[in-house]
Amino acid sequence: MNPCFFDSGRILIPRGDLSLWSVIACDQFTSDPAYWEEVRLMTEGRPSAYHITLPEVYLKEGDAATGRRIASINDTMGRYLREDLFAAYDGMIYVERTLRDGGTRKGLLGLLDLEQYDYHKGASSYIRATEETVLERIPPRVRIRQDAPLELPHLMLLADDPEGLLIEEIAGRKSAYEKLYDFDLMKESGHITGYLLDEEALSHVRRTLKTFSDPDRFHDKYQTDGAPLVFAVGDGNHSLASAKECYERLKERIGAEAAALHPARYALAELVNLHDPSLSFEPIYRLLIGAELELDDLLGSLRSQAPAFHGGASKPGEISLHFQSGLEQRTLSIPADPGILPVSILQPLLDTYLKDHPEVQIDYIHGLDTVRALGKQEGHIAITFRGMEKADLFPGIIQGGVLPRKTFSMGHAEDKRFYLECREIL
């Protein structure tokens, strides 16, 4: 691994019908089991990433059912390897993803060095989390990964590259690369094409990433003497934190020297330019679920914790939270300092409310129409608010550490990264 800590590696691409192989990230449609049932029926009896990943909608089934699913995943991974399902390529892959709105997101798939990643608040590593990591969400993901012979990434890293020095330069030479895949994604989720980088392109990546980690360049760009932040984890932070945890356990078991040479030291991830025009930041809204859930009770709790809340639309210098319960809609507004995000105020208050109401569950929903529709259902309350601007991401992490968990989503649910490429990690 070179000093740029993101490099080439051995990547596996399935042979056969990739439109049925490739499925959306496991943390999508967590409140829509019908979506995943349709995927199950589409892929039944066919090689598919669906059979070797665990959609989070199924975690609600309980520990015993989850254990059976994990055992089946590992068995199926082993069978796919024995059946020689995959073609292997050494290098990096330039990825073009056509989104549902017709835009094209450009990415670079390679290996991330977990030694250079830290998800804890206040980290000074080159690769950091964007949002607070919910520690209790790591163990079930560790269970999935710890004995799995393969990893399938839905990780998306962000580089703050407004000049387009890295990926855009690679994209300009794509006609010189070998095309590895080119197909439509299932359920009208767009199109994806992948190209294997040649040696000249790999050299360009390594040179450019080395400049990104230069302390002098970092100081000039962000006016700070702190440790350079090169990549921020945009999607899949909990999966990456679980990979880190598995690697740390491996070091304890076999020793740091042996672990440094082990494939589990690395995680396959796609790098995207934060300034890619197709990359939009969408708020992740909150949905509360409980049979006895009452809107007045929730609003009363929020107001008791933050008396400055008042009903009605926000005034200058204020932010608003919007609530939907059945057909009823309410708004609370509160004064806030410039730059404060609504979710930064909301989440701690919800944490206190949920602690006092253990019968109420929370879900994190992508898409305004989706969460509003769910909020109309009995026993549901949807909470919506203004999101953040993507240009504020890197300065916010550098200055204040990680953002509240589930602050933003990169684009709509259907535009999330699909499982496609694989890598052996045992």
N, C-alpha and C positions, 0 to 999 in steps of 0.2 A: 504494500500500500504506500503510495507516494504521500508527500506532506500535505496534499490538498484534501485528504480524508474523504473524498468521494471519487470513486474510480471504477474501472472496468472489472468484470468478473464473468463467471460461467453462468449463463442465463438459459433457461429451458423454455421452449415454445412448444405447445402441444401440436401434434399432427391431427388433421381431420377438420371437422366443422367447428370453427372458432366462434361462430355466432351462437352456438349452444354451449360451448365451453365457457365463454366469458360472461360473468355475472357481476352485478353491482356490489359495492362494498357492503360488508356485513352490518354496518351501523346505520344503514338507511332503511326507511319504511318500518321502523320499530313498532309503530302503532297500526300497521297495515298488514296483518297476516295474510290477507287475500292476495297481495302482491307476491309474497313468497310461495304461497300455494300454487299460483300460476306458474312460477319459475320451476317449482318441483315437478309439476306435470309436464312442462316443456322438456325438461332434461331427464326425465325418468328413463332408465335403461341406456343412457348415452353418457360418454365421458364428459364431465362438466366440473368446473370449479365449484358449482353448487354442492357437490358431493364431498368436497374436501375443505369446505369453510363452514363456519357456524354463524348464520345470521342471528343477530342479537335478539330478534323477535322470539327466538326459541329459548333464550335464557330464562324466560318466565315459566318454563315447564318444571323447573326445580333441578336440584343437584343430580338426582338419579338419572333423569332423562338426559341431562347435559352430559353426564359421564358416558352414557350409551352412545350419544352422538359423537363425542370425541373419539371413542374407541373405533367407531365406524369410519370416521375421517382418517385416522391413522392407518387402518387396514386398507382403505381405498387408495391412499397415497402410496403405500407399499405396492399394491397391485398395479397401479399405473406405472410405477418405476420398473417393476418386473416385466410388464408387457411392452416396455420400450415405447411408451406413448409420446415421449418428448424428443425433439431435436435440440441439440446443445449448441450454443454460440458463445464465444469468448469476446467480450467487449462491452460497449454501451449501446443503448438503443435510443435513437431520436424518434419521438412519438408525436404524431399529429392527431388530435381528437376534434372531430367536427361535432359541435354541440347542437342541441335541438333548435336553437335560434339561428343556426347557420354559421356562427363564429367558429374559429379554429384556435384551440389551445395547444401551444407547443411545449413539449417537455423533453427531459433527458433522463433516461432510466439507467441507474448505476448502483454501486454498492456504497452504503454509508457506513463509516467506521463508528461503532458504538462507543469506542473509547473517547470519542470527541463529542458525545451527546450527553446532556444532563437535563432532566425534566424538572428539577427542583427550583423553586422560586429563589431568585438571587444567583443563579448559576452564572459562571463566567466561561463556559465552554463555547467552542465554535458553533455548535448546533444546539439550539434551545427550544423548549416548548413555547408556544404562543399563549396557551391558556393553562389555567390551573389544572393539574392532574388529580383526578378523584382516585385516591389510593385504593379504595375498596373495589374499584373497577379493574384493577390489575390482576388479582388472583385468578378469576375465571379465564382471563386471556392467557395467563401463564400456563394454566392447565391445558389449554388448546395447543400451545406452542412447544411445551417442554419435551414432549416425546414425538413430535411431528417430524418426519423426514424432509418435508418441504415447507417453504414459506411462499405465500402469494401476497404481493404487496398491494395495499390501497393507500400507502403512505404518499403524501405529496409535500415536498419541501419547497420553501420559498426563498428566492434570492432577490435582494434589493438591487436590481440592475437596470436603472432607468435608461442607460445608454445602449442596452441590448448587446453587450459585449460578448456574452456567452452563447445562449441558446439561439438567438437570432442569427448569429454568424454561422452556427452549425446548420440552421434551416436553409440558409442561402446556398448550401452545397449538397442538398439532399439527393439531387439527381446522380451524384457520384457514389451513393451508398447502395448496398444490397437491401432490397425491400423484403422484409420478413413476414409481414402480414398486412392485410388490407380488406376490411369487411365491415358490415353493418352490425351494430350492437343490438341485442334483443330489446323488445318492448319499446321500439321507436326512440332509443336513447342516443342516436347519432351514429357516427362512423369513426373508425380508428385505423391508423396506418402506422407501421413501425419500420425503421430503417437501421441497419447495423452500421455504426460509425467505422470509417476507415482509420488508418494510423495517423494520417494528417489531422483529422478531426479530433482524435483522442489527445494528440499533443496540444492542440489548441485548448481543449478543455482543461488540461492539467496546468498549462501556463496561466490561463485566465483565473482559475480558482486560486492559484497561489497568490495572485495579486489581491484577490478579495480578502485574504487573511492577513495582509500586510498591516501592521499596527499604525504606520504613518498614514496610509490611505484611509484607514478606519477613523483616525483622529480628524483628518481633514474633512471627511464626509459628515460625521455626526458631532463634531466639536466636543469630543470626550476622550479621555485617556484610558477608558476601561478596556477590558479584553475584547478583541474583535468578535462580533456576532456575524457569522457568515451565512448560515441557514436558519430559518425559523420553520418549525413544523406546522404546516397549514392544515392538513388532514391526517388523521390516524395517529394522533399523539398517544392515545392509550395503548394501541397496538405496538408502537415503537417503545413506549415505556416498559411494556411486557417483554419485548425482545431484549431490552437492556437488563431487566431483572433476570431473565433466563441466562444471559451471558455472565452476569455477576455470580450467579449460583454455579455456573460451569467453572469459573475461576476458583471458587472455593473448593470445588470437587477435584479438579485436575491440576490446579496451580496456574498462576498468571502466565508463566512462560509457555506452557502448552496451550492455554486458552488463546493466547495471542496469535497462534497459528491455526486456530480452529475456525471453520466456516461460520460458526455462530457469532463470531466477533462482528460480523457485518449484517446489515439488513438491506434488502432490495427496496429502493425508493425512487420515485419520480421527482425530479427537480424542475420547478416552473418559475419563470420570472414573475415576481409580484406585479410588474408593470405590463404584463401581457394584456392587450386590450380586451381579450375575451374573458379575462378573469374578473369576476364581480364578487364582491363581498355581500352576503346576505345575512341578516340577523337569524339567530337560532332562537325561536320563540319557546315559551314555556306553556305546558299543558298540565293542569292539575286534575287528578282523577280520584273520585271517592263517592261512594253511594250516598253519603250524608253531606256532601260538600255544599256549602252555602256561600254565595258571593258576598253577602253582608258581613259574614263572619271573617272571611279573608280580608276584606277591605278594612274592617275594624282592627284586625291584627296589624296590618301594615301601618295604619294611622297611629296606633298606640306605640309602635316602635319608632316611627318617624312623624312626630306631630306636625311638621311643616307641610305635610301632604294636604292638598285641598282638591275638591272636586272641580271638574271642568278643564278646558283647554289650557295649555301652558302659555305663560307670558314670556317676554324676553328674559333670558337668564334662567329659564326653568326647563325641565324635561317632563315628559308625560308617559304614563303607562296606561294601556288600553285593555279592558277586560270584556270578555264575551262569555256569558253563561246562558245557554238556551238562546232566547231571543233578546235577552237583556244585555245592553252595552253600557259600560261605565268607564270613566276616565279619572285618574288621579295624577296631579302635577305637583312638582316640588322644586324649589330653587336648587341650583347646582353650579359648581365652579366650571369655568370653561374647560372643555376637553373631557369632562366626566361623562361616561357612557351610562345610559339608563340601566343596562344590565348590571353595572357595577353597584348601583344602588339597590336594585331589585333582589339580586341573588342572596345577599346576606339576610335580608328580611324574610325571604322564602325559606331559607335554611332554618331560621328560628320557628317559623310557622309550621314547617313539616316536622320539626322535632317535637312540637307541642301537639301535633295531629298525626300520629304514626299510621293512622288508617288511610291517610291521603298519600297518593303516589304522584311523582312528577315525571314527565317525559319531555324530551327536547325535540322540537318539531321544525323541520325545514319547510319554508313556503307559507306565505301569508294566507292564501286561499285554503290550504290544507288545514292550518291550525284554526282558522275561523270556522271551517266546517266541523271540525272536531269539537270546538267550543260550544256548538249548538246542541250537541248530544247530551242526554241526561247524565248528571253526575260529573260533568266536565266543566272546567273553566280555562279558557284560552287567554294568555297574556301576551300582548304584542307591544312593540316599541321601536324607536329609531335605532339603526345599526351604526357601525363605525365605517370610516373611510379607510381604504386599504393603505393609502400613503402614510397614515398615522401608525401603522403596525410596528415597523422596526424601531422608530424613535420611542414608542410606548414601551416596548420590551426593554430597550437599552436603559431608559430612564426609570422605569417603575417595576420591572420584572414582569411576570406572567399576568395575563388578563384573567378575569373570572372564567370559570369553566363554561364551555359551550357559549362563547361570546358571539362567534360568527361562523358562517359556513361559506365556503368558496363556491358560489353558484347554486343552482337548483339541484334537487335530489337526483334527478335523472342524469345530470351532468357530472356526477361524482366519478371517481376513478373506478373502473371495472377490474376485477381480478382477471388476469390474462397470463402474464409471464410467471415463471416459477424459479425456485433456486433450492438446491439441496443444502440443508443446515445441520445434518447429523454426521 
